[in-house]
Amino acid sequence: MASRFHSDRKLFKWPAGVAPARPLITLLTDFGSRDSFVASMKGVILSIHSEVRIVDLSHQIVPHGIEEAAYVIASCHQYFEDGTIHVVVVDPGVGSARRSLLVTTSRQYFLAPDNGLLTRVLWNERHAEVRQIENVLYRLPSEGATFDGRDLFSPAAAWLAMGEPTSSFGRVIDDPVLLPLAFPITQDGMLIGQIEYVDRFGNLITNITAANVREWSETAGQPHPEIHVGTCIIQGLVTSYSQGKLDSPAALINSSGKLEIFVDQQSAARHLQIGVGEEVRLC
């Protein structure tokens, strides 16, 4: 059976099979900045390819926050140049039988443990190639098995940046672990979605898109919907944070095209005492 995630016609490849002199590698982890984890990863990468550029997406993912990291990588990878290599390490199963993945999409590469981190990327890239990293030549020798970020994903990313072909890393697979994703539904005349992310400002970002809102508004004849979240009812949408109030929630379409609930200069999550998974209804 052909892999759902594999199509040779649409995969990114370095021009003429040669990597650029200064390829770009990004890092997204839950390691924080206190310990030596991130520095060790960078040291391994630079010891293999001293000219590579490294960008820290974030190291402040909540510990073991696979769903949070999946949201973050899917939200920003498209803004990087073609050929960017994204290393995503949130890995509570490190050292177990869980697989390690190299994913090639139409524009970029992704290396991550096979625990659902790349769910949203794969959902948007149906023709991606997914390989299990099996070649021991890309792994550093280590006494323990607790740090694949340093011992596997970093050297693999560096060698990929050197121009190693993806076929040398391991076999193509068609069954990567995928997290369940929730999508808005229309029910009893309402558009029903949920909070899928809370940013550092406490803004509540939903899975309801601007297109969902437009389509529902036209069908329901509601150009200014009531937005129900928790015990709060928000009347209509504003277009900027400054149009909100300091003491009550408001809603807008954010720059990612998602319905977002906020309190001006305050945390909506704290104000409403709600978080990821809370239902949001447009009536």
N, C-alpha and C positions, 0 to 999 in steps of 0.2 A: 504494500500500500504506500502511495506517495505521501511524504510528510506534509502535513498542513502548513508547516513553517518553512518549507524548502522550495525555492524556485531560482534556478541559476540565472534567469533573465533579469532579475531585479536586485542582485546582491552587490554591495559596494566592493570594489577592488581598487587597489592602488593603481594609478596610471602605469601601464607597462609592467605592472607587478613590482614596482619599486616604491618604497615608502619615502615620503619627503624627508629632507634633512632635519627638520624640527617638528616632528609630529606632536600631537597634543593628547595628553592623558588626563582625565579627570578622576577625582577620588570622592566617593560618597560613602561614609561609614557612620557607625554609632560609637566610635572610639573616643570621642572628645579630644581635648588638647592637653590633658594633664600628664598622660603617660607617654611612653616611647613608641606607641603603636604606629601612628601616622608617620613619624620621622623615619622609622625602620622601613616602612613601605617605600617612602621616597628614596631612601638610601639604596635599596635594592634596585629600583627602577633606574636611577642615575648611574649606578655602577655598571649597568648593562648598556645603557644608551645615555651618554652624558649630555647630549644636545636636546633631549626631549623637553617639551614644556609640560608643566604639571599645574593643574588648576584644582583647588579644593572647592568642591560643590558645597559640602557641609560635612562636619564631623560631630554634629550635635543632634543627630537622630536619636530619639529616645532609645535606651538600651533594648535590644532585641526587637525594635520596631519595624518589622518587615513591611507592613502595610504603609507605614509612614514613608519609608524609604522608596517604596514602589511608586508612591504618589510624587515624591520629589523628583526622582529621575525622569519620570514621564512628563513632568511639568517644565523641565529646562533643557533636556538634551537636544531638542530641535534647534536651539539657538547657537549651537556650536558648529564649526566648520565640518565639511565632509571629511571622513576618515578619522574623526575623533574617536579615541578609545576610552570608554567609560568603565571604570572599575567600581563596582558596587558591593560593599562587604558589610552586611548585617547578617550574622552567621551563628545563631544559637546552636545549630547542629554541627558545628565544626568538629572534625575528627570522627564523625559517624560515617555511615554508608551513603550519606547524601552526595549527589553528584556535583561536579563543578562545570560551569557552562561557559562557552564562547558563542555569542550570538552575533551574526552578521545581518544587518538590515540594508536597506537600499542606500543608506548614507553613512552609517557608522558601525562601530563594534561595541559590544558590551560583554564584560566578564563579571560573573557573579555566581554564588552558590545557588543550587537548584532548589530554592525554597519559596518561590513565588515573587521574588524581588523584581523580576522583569515582566510580570503579568501585563501591566498597562502598555509597556513597550511592544510586547508581542501582540496584544489586542489590536494595536494600531498598525502593526507591520505584519500582516497575515502571510507574507511571502518571505519572512526571515529564515535564515538558515541557523539551526541550533545544533551545536556540537558539544559532546561531552569531552572535557579536557582529560586526556588519559596519558599523554606522553610524559614520562617521568623526566625527560630532559629539561622540561620547563619548571621543574620543582626544585627548590633548594633543599639540601639535606638538613634534617633537623632531628633532634632527640625526641621531641614531642610532636603532637598533632593538633595543637590548639591555636595555630596562627596561620591559616591559609591566606590571609590577606597579605602577609609578608612572604610566605614560603611558596605560594602557588600563583595567586592572582597578580601580584606585582611582577615577578619575573615573566609570566606569560604575557602580560601587557607590554613589557619592555621588548620582548622578542618579537611580538606582533608589530610593534612600532619599528623594529629593525627590518621588517619586510618578510618575516616568516609566513609562509602560506597557511591559511586557516586549516587546510586539509591535514597539515602535520600535527595538529593538536589532538585530534581524536575523531571518532566516528560521528556521523550525523544521527540525531535522535528525533523522534516525533512526539515525545510524551513529557515535555517539561512540566514541572509543577506550576499550576496556575491558581491564584487566589480567586475566590468568588467575587465578582464585581456586581454592584447594585446599580441599576439604571432607573431613571424616573418612569413612572407609569401614570396613565390617566384612569381615574376611577371615580364614578359617581359625580362626574363633572369637575373633579379636582385634578390638579397636577401634583403628584406626590413624589417627593425625592427625599434625600437625607443629607446630613452633614458628612462630608468625607475627609475633611482636613481642618485643623485649627492652626493658624499661623502664629508667629511669635507675638503679634499684636493682640491676639485673642479673637481675631476675625474668624467667623464661621463660614467656611467655603463649602458649598453644596455640590451635588452631582447634577444639578439642573443647569442646563446651558441656556445661553441667550436664544438659540434657535428653539429650544423646548418652550421657552416663555412666549416667544412670538407665535409659534404654532398654536399653543394652548389658548392664548389671548384671542387670536382670530377665530378659533373654533367656538370658544365659550362666550365670545363677545364681551370680554373683560379687558379693556385697555389699561386699567389700573387695578391689578389684582390685590386682594388681601393675602398677606403672607402669614401663615400660622406656624409658629415654632415654639415648642414648650407651651407656656401659658401666655405667650405674647402674640398679639396681632399687629402686623405692620401694614400700614396703608400705602400701597403703591411703591414705586421705585424712585430713587434719586439718582443723580449721575456722578456725584463726587462725595468724598468723606465730609467735606466742609458743609454739605447740605444736611448732614445728620445733626443730632442733638447730643449734648454731653451726658444726658441722663436717660436716654431711651433708645432702643434699637431702631435701626433703619436698614434698608436693603438696596443693593445696586448690582449691576453687572460689572464684574471686575475685568482687569486687562487680560485675563486668561479666558474670558467669555463665559464665566460661571456666575451664578447667582450667589451673592455673598451678603451675609448679615453682619452688621458692625454697630458699635457705639462709638461716636466721635471721641477720639483721644482716650478711650477706655477699652477694656477687654469685654467683648460681647459674651465670650464663653463664661467668664466669671460673673458678669452681670446677670446672665440668664441661667447660670449653673447647668449648662448642657455642653455636650461635646460630640465626638465622632459617633455616628450611628443614629443620632436624633432625627426623627421624622420632620420634614418640612412640607407644608401643603399650601398650594396656591388655590384660592377659592374666588 
